[in-house]
Amino acid sequence: LALQQMYANVGVVNPSYHDFAGLSVKKKTAAGFGAMDPSNDRVIAVICLDHHWVAYMLDKRTQVCYTFDPLQLKANLATVKSNVQNVIEPQVGMQNKITYKEIDCPWGDSLYKVQPYLRMRYLYKEIAVQETEVAHDED
């Protein structure tokens, strides 16, 4: 919820939605923090898969969903994509309109600078920091 206060138009999905079995309960829980508000340009979430946190950020303006798994396991990324397709897409009115991009981020020295953001689940901030690091490394 701190992310909602720091960034305008960012909806934060309740992470406990993934634990429920029924789709209607998942949708209701996911929207619990106001994440599906039409004024939100981005929807961000983390979910726990087998004692391991993964994240995604849906940019509604560009219709791109960025998925991130620190372990980079294809099964985890497929689960995240499935969750977004079944739970989030219908609620934001973007069913079958979203392109998915996996954040491929092997561990490097620059990641030590973003560890606090990863711990606090600030995916969008973490992506921005990594993009800045890459731009500086290429110069």
N, C-alpha and C positions, 0 to 999 in steps of 0.2 A: 504494500500500500504506500510505502514511502516513494516508490517510483511514480505513482499517480500524482503525488504532491510536487515532485521535482520536474516532471515533464507534462506539459499540457497535451490533452487528447490522446493519452495512453491508457488503455484498459488493461487491468491486471486480472487474469483468470484465477479463480479459486483453485489451488493445486489439488485439493482433495476430490475434485470431480472424477478423476481417473479411477479412484478406488471403488466407485459404485458400479453395479452390474447393469441396471436399467438405463436405457438411453435417455428417457425423459428426465430421470433424476440427475444424470450426468449433465444434461443441458441446463437444468435449473441451477445446479450447484456451480457450474462453470460461469454462469452469468451473475452469480451472487454478489460480486463486488462492483457491478456496473460495467463489466468488461465489454458487453455487447452494445453499449450506448452508441447510437448512430453517429454521435459527434466525435468518437474516437477514431483517429487516423491509424493507430497501431493497437494491436492486441498482443500482449506478452504473457507467457506462461512457463511454468516449470512443472514437471511431473516426476514422481519417483517410480522408477522401474526396477524392481528387484534390488532395493536398497541403493539405488544409484540415480542421481538427478540428471535429467535431460531438459532441454528448453527449446522453445520456439518463439518467434516473433513474426506476426502477420502484419505486413504493411498493406493496408487496405487501398491506399492511393495507387501503389504500383502493382497490386494484386500478386505480391510475392510473399511466400512464407519461408523464413529462414529457420532451419532446424539445426540444433547443436547437441551433440553427444560427446563429452570429453573422451570417452573410450572409442568413439567412432565405430560403434557396432551397427552393422546394417539392420539387424533385427530391431534394435532400439529405435533407429531412425524410421523404420517402417511402421512401428507402433505409434510414434509421434505423428507421422503423416496420416495414419488411419484415424487417430484421435481428432485431428484437425478436420479431416474430411467429414467425419460422422457427427461431431459435436459442435465444432466452431463454425464451419462453413455455412450450414443452414441458418444459424442464428444471426450471422452478419449479412446474409443475402448474397453470398458469393459462391454458391454451390457450383462446382466444376469450372470455376473461373480462376483458380489460384495456381500459380506456378510454384513449385517447391525447389528450394536450393539448400543443399547441405553445406554447413560451414565446416570446411576441412581445415583443421587447425592442429597440426602436430605440435607437441610441446616444444617450446623454444624459450630462450631467455626473456623475451618480451612478455611472455605470459605471467611472469612473476609480478609484473606491474598491474595486471588485471585480476590477480587472485582475489582481492577483496570484492571486486564486482561479481566474480563468479560465485563467491560464497553468498553474496546478497542477491543473487539471481538477476543481475542487471544485464541481460543479454544485449540489449541495444547499445548500451554504453560500452560493453566489452567488444562488440563488433566494431564500433567507431574507433576505439583505441587501437585495435589490431590493424584496421585499415590505415590509420595514421602511421603506425610502426612500419608497415610494409612500404608506404610511400617514402618514409625517411630512409629505409634500408636500400631502396632502389636508386637513390640519388648518388 
